[in-house]
Amino acid sequence: MAVPKRKTSVSRKKMRRSHHRISGVNIAEDKKSGEYKLSHHIDLKSGYYNGKKILDV
């Protein structure tokens, strides 16, 4: 069984966990209405996606 010879320092422990952070939400402002929405999603209020009418609301 492998046993560590020395205690892992706080600095080394934090460097190992540096990529465990939560990524930010990809929010973009809608060009027509000016409201914020998730990018690559349909705007449910207007029914537009990528400048084209997708849903009849």
C-alpha positions as CSV (number, residue, x, y, z in Angstrom):
1,M,0.0,0.0,0.0
2,A,1.4,3.4,-1.0
3,V,1.7,5.9,1.8
4,P,2.7,9.5,1.3
5,K,6.1,10.4,2.7
6,R,5.3,14.0,3.4
7,K,2.2,16.1,4.1
8,T,0.7,17.7,1.0
9,S,1.1,21.5,1.4
10,V,-1.9,23.8,1.2
11,S,-0.4,25.4,-1.9
12,R,0.0,22.1,-3.7
13,K,-3.5,21.0,-2.7
14,K,-5.0,24.2,-4.1
15,M,-3.0,24.0,-7.3
16,R,-4.4,20.4,-7.9
17,R,-7.9,21.6,-7.4
18,S,-7.6,24.8,-9.5
19,H,-9.7,23.4,-12.3
20,H,-12.6,22.3,-10.0
21,R,-14.2,25.7,-10.2
22,I,-17.7,26.3,-11.5
23,S,-17.8,27.8,-15.0
24,G,-19.9,30.9,-15.7
25,V,-23.3,30.8,-17.4
26,N,-23.1,31.9,-21.1
27,I,-25.6,34.8,-21.1
28,A,-26.0,37.1,-24.0
29,E,-28.1,40.2,-24.7
30,D,-30.9,39.8,-27.3
31,K,-30.4,42.1,-30.2
32,K,-34.1,42.8,-30.8
33,S,-35.6,43.0,-27.3
34,G,-32.5,43.9,-25.3
35,E,-33.2,41.3,-22.7
36,Y,-30.7,38.7,-21.5
37,K,-31.0,35.1,-22.5
38,L,-28.9,32.0,-22.8
39,S,-26.9,32.0,-26.0
40,H,-27.8,29.3,-28.5
41,H,-31.4,29.1,-27.1
42,I,-34.7,30.3,-28.5
43,D,-36.1,33.5,-27.0
44,L,-39.4,32.3,-25.7
45,K,-41.0,35.7,-25.5
46,S,-40.4,36.6,-29.2
47,G,-39.9,33.2,-30.7
48,Y,-36.7,34.2,-32.6
49,Y,-33.5,32.3,-32.9
50,N,-30.4,33.6,-34.8
51,G,-32.5,36.4,-36.3
52,K,-35.2,34.0,-37.7
53,K,-38.8,33.5,-36.5
54,I,-38.9,29.9,-35.1
55,L,-42.0,29.9,-32.8
56,D,-45.4,31.5,-33.3
57,V,-46.0,33.1,-29.9
